[in-house]
Amino acid sequence: MITTIVFDLDDTLYDEIDYCRSGFAAVAKSLASLPGLPASAEATIFTTFWQEFTSGNRDKIFNVALEKLGLPLSQDTVEKLVELYRLHKPALTLPPSSKAVLDILHKKYTLALLTDGYLPAQELKVEALGIKKYFTFIVYTEALGRQFWKPSPVGFQHILSKLNAKPENCVYIGDNELKDFIAPNQLGLATIKLIRPNGIHRERGTHPLAPANHTITDLADLPKLLESL
């Protein structure tokens, strides 16, 4: 009998690409305030960031974009832009389908949230989405230590201990096969992969425990699936 549902955050409860767009917009606005830049600079800077991101450059976006834009480039500048990106207050809205599902499930199950990522960026996402009220317990793995980001089992073990929950009574739902399901599969939780149309992480995991037990393409299908487990 399922009593506890553990949710991933990014690309599970909302489209992570919306956070990326919000972050690049915040950085573009800041850079556009530099002296001597034209009024159109903000749009140009954002477009350059977005072109790099959508072309698959996920590691050196600011370096490449600043060079293309002819703006001052230094390691210190890039680090400040990364910090601004991570600390900006994101413009995010919880998708109606996610809200509807959380409204249903939190009345029937104990809900927990387990999310990797930099603090306070993940906390700011949760605040912007307005979802804290749904969860009995939230684990930001960064607060435990970066070595405990998924696929480490420590975050899951922390939730099981805190909620006094048995693995066989728990379900974990996430999106990233490279890291999300290895630990919960190993611990004995049921696992569900959500494939969002705009999801960023589409790679298939090679670890023997990488695939989830079940797959859905719409979060609205989750309540019905849970009833069958």
N, C-alpha and C positions, 0 to 999 in steps of 0.2 A: 504494500500500500504506500503510495507516494504521499509524503507529508511536507517535504521541503523542496523548494525549487531554487537553484543557484543560477543567477543570470550573469553573463558577461555584459559589458557595457557597449564598447565601440563596435559598430556594425552589427549589433544585436538589438539594442533598444532604440537606436537611431542610426542614421547614415553618417559614418565617420567623415566622409567627404565634405559634409556640411561644416564640421569643425575645422577642417583644413582650409576651406574657403574663408571662414570667419577669421582664422589666424592670419592668413595672407593679407586679408583686407586690413586688419589692424596694423600689420607691419608696413603695408603700403601707405597707409594714412600717416604713420609716424615719419617715414622717409620723405614723404611729399612735403613735409613742413620744413625741410632743409632750405636754407637761404638760396635764392637764385633759381629755384625750380619753377617751371610754368604751372599754371592752374590745372593743366591736364596731366600733371605728373603722377598723381595718385592712381588714375585709371591705367596709365601706361605701366607703372610699376606693378600693379596688381596683375595685369594681363601677362606680363613677363613671368611673374611667379607662377601663374596658373598654367601657362604653356609648358614651363619646365616640369611642373608636377604631373600634368596629364600626359606628358611624353614619356614618363617613367623615371625621371630623375627625382629620387626621393631622399638622397643623402646630401647633395651639395647644391640645393636649390638656391640658397641665398648667395653663395659664392659665384655660381654661374650667372645668375640674374644680375647681380651688381656689376659684374664685368660687362655684360651685354648692354646694360643701361649707362655705362660709363660713370658709375658712381664710385666713391672711394671704397676700396676693398682692403680689409685687413682682418686678421683673425679676431681681434678685439671687436671690430664692427659686427662680424658674423655672430660672435657669441652673444652680443647684446641683442641682435635681432632674434636669435633663437630664444633668448630669455623673454623677450617681448611676446613672441608667439606663444610660449608656454604659459605666460602669466596674464594674457589678455582675457577679458571677460567675454566668453563666447556668445555669439548670437545664434542660439539654438532653440528649437521648438520640438517638444516631444511629439512624434507622429501620432495621429489619432488612433491608428491601429494598436500602437504600443500602449497608449493610455487606456484604451478599451480592455486590452488583455490584462494589464496590471490591475485595473479596477476590479476585474472578475477574480483573478487569481489570489490577490492578497486577502480576500475574504475567506478563501478555502484552504490556503496553504501558508506555510511560513516561507517568506521570501528573503533571500540573501543576494548580495551583489559582490562579485569578485572581479577586480579590474587591475590590469597592469597599466603602467604609464607613469609619467613624471608628476610629482606633487608640486604645486597644488593644481596642476592642469586638470587632473581627473576629478578633483573636488569641485573645481569651477564648472566642469561639465555637468556633474550631478546637480549642482545648484541651479544652473541655467535651465536644465531639463525639468526641474521641479519634481524629482522622483524619490527623494530621500524618504518621504512619508510612507512609501510602499514597503520598505525593507526593514526587517528586524535587525539585520546585521550587515555591515558593509566592510569589506576588506580591500584596502588599497595596498597591493603587494609591495609598492615602493616604500611604504611605511615599515614593512617587515624587513626590507633589505632587497636591493636589486637582484641579488642572487636567488631570491624567492619569487621572481616573476615566473609565470607559466613557461615551460611545462613543469616547474617545481610543484610537488604535491603539498607544500607547506600551507599555502593559502586555503586549500580545500580542507586540510586537516584542522586548521584553525577554525573554520566555519563549523565543521562537524562537532568539534569539542565545545565551542561556544554555545551552539544550539542543542547540544546533547542529542544529535541526530545520527541514525545509523545509515551507512552508505546505501544499503538496499532500499531505503525509504526516500532517497534523494535523486533529483534529476539536475543535470547541468546543461544549460543551453548557451551555445557560443557560435562563432562563425569561422574561426581560423584553425584549419586542420593541422597546420604546422606546429601548433602549441597548445590549443585549447583542450583537447580531449584525452591526451596521453595520461595525465595524472588521474582524472576522475575515472577513466576506464580501468586503470590499475587499482584504484581504491574500491571499485565496485559500485560507483554511481551509474545510473542510466544517463546516457549522453544524447543530446540532440543538436544537430548542426542546422543553423538557419542560414539560408542562402538569400541575401538581400540583392535586389537588382543592381544597386549601386555599390555593392560591397567592394572593398579595396583588396582584400586578401582572398585570392581565388586558387592559390597553389594547393596541391594535394600533398599530404604528408607522406613520408616514406617509413616512418616508425610503424612497427606492427600494431601499436595501439592508437595510431593517429586517427583513423576513421571513427566517426560517431556511430552509435547504435541506430539512430534514426535521423532522417533528414526532412526538413520542411522548407518551403519557399515563401511562406507567409506566416508572420507571427500569429495571425488570427487563427491558424490551424492548431496552435499549441494547446489550448484547453481541451479540445477533443482528443488529441493524442495522449494527453496526460491521463484521461479517463480510461484509456485502454492499457495503460502500463500497470 
